């Protein structure tokens, strides 16, 4: 595992030479001056990117990181990419047995731990049972991140979005 990052990046470079397409350990989208950001894995990143484009047109400094390699986790690289961010929402499509957030959240929060000015971090579990997440959902999350960045108050750290509420005596 200690040599895996270098091997992955070497193969990615060769692939780029052949195809013209560049892939690294993650994709940083509009992160250069982002004040708040999402960290996400998978196809939902496309919907989140559309939200970033819309909010950027409104003058909001938002960004996104799409994780491409989960193991070995790109701790140092991710921490470097997040140095200027004030608040981050980590998006998980899975629960964890820890009851403290999803697996991506645990890794991202750990990566940010040693930053001198680490961002406030919250976790959203979404998409359970195949449920969709839309631009409006991501816009709401970015709005919460701006509020967190302004007030310093994270509120509930472990959250769910887009699932049915349990009713009755089930």
N, C-alpha and C positions, 0 to 999 in steps of 0.2 A: 504494500500500500504506500510505503514511503516514496517509491519510485513512480507510482501511477500517474501523478499529476504531470510530470515531465513527459511520460510516454503518451498520455492523452494529448498534450499540447503538440508533441512532435507529429503524431498522426494527423491532428487537425491542420497543421501547417502543410503537410504533404497533400491533404485533401483540398486545401485552399489553392495550392499550386495547380492541381488537376482541374478543379471545378470553378475556381473564382469565388467560392463561397467560404466565408470565414466563420469558424465556430471555436469558442473558447470554453472555459469552465462555466461561464455564465454570460448572459447578454445584459449589458447596462444600457438602458434606454432613457435618454434625456436626464442623465444623472449629473451632468457637469455642474449645474447650479441648483439642483433639487433641494428643497427644504424638507419635503416629506416624500416618502416612497413606499412602494409595495415590493415585497419579495414573493415570487410565485414560481411554480413549476407547471409546465404543460400548456395545453391549448387555450386555456382561459387567459393566458398572457395576451393573446390577440385582442380580446375584448378589453382588457385592461389598458393596452396600448392605445386603443381608440379613445378611451377615457382620458388618457394622458394628453393626446392630441387636442381634444376638446378643451380641457382645462388650461393647457398651454396657450391656446388661442385667446382665453380669457385673462391671460397674464399671470396665471398661477404657476409657481415653481414646483412642479411635481415630476417624479421619476418612477422608474420601475426596474427591477432586476429580475430577469428570468433565469433561474438556475438550470443549467444543462447537465451538470455532473454532481450527483449527490454523494458518491463515494469515490475517492476520498473527498470529504467536504472541503470546499475552497475557503477555509476560515480566514486566512490572512488576506487573500485577494478580496473577499467580500467586505471585510472590515475596512480595507483601504478605499473601496468604492463607496462606502457609507460614511466617510469621515465628516462630511458637511451636513448630513441629514439630521433634522431635529426630532422627527418621529417617523416610525415605520410600522406598517401592518404586514404581518407575515401570513400568507394565505395557504392553508392546509386543506387537502381533500381527504384527510383521514384523521381519525381520532387516535389518541395514544393511550396506552394503559396507565400513564402517569397521572392522568386527570389534571395536568398542568399545561395542556396545549398539545398541538400536533407535533409530529416528528420534525418537520421543517422548522417550526418555531424553536424547538429545543436547540437545533444546530445553529440557527441564525443568532439567537440570543447569546449563545456561548461564544460565537465569533465576535460579537460586539462587546463582550464583557471587558476586555482590556483597553478599549478606546478611552482616551482621557475625557472626551466629551461624547459619550455614547448616546445615541438617540433613545427616546422613549419607545418601547416596543409593545405591540399588542398582537394577538393572534386571532384570526378568523378561521373557523372550520366551515367549509362551504361545499356545495355540490354533492352532498350525501344523497344516496338513492338516485343519482343521475340528474339531480335538479340543476337547472341553468343558473348562471349569474350574468347580470347584464350591466351595461354602461352605467345606468342609474345607481346600481348597487355599489359599483366601484367609486362613483362620484360621491356617494354618501360616506364611504369609508375615507376618501381623501379629505372630505369636510371634517370628519372626526379627527383626522391626523392634524389638520391645521389648528383645530381647537386645542388638542393636546400640546402642540408645539407652543401655542400662545400661553396656556395656563399652567403647563407642567403637570397637569393631572391626567393620568391615564384612565382612571375609572376601572372598569372590569377589564382585566388583561386577556382572559380566555373567553372568546365569544363565538357564537354561531350565527350564521346568516342563511336565509332561504330554506329553512326546514319547517315542516308542519309543527304547530304547537300541539302538545299532548293535551287532550281534554278528557273530562270525565274521570272515572276511577280506574283507568287502565294501568 
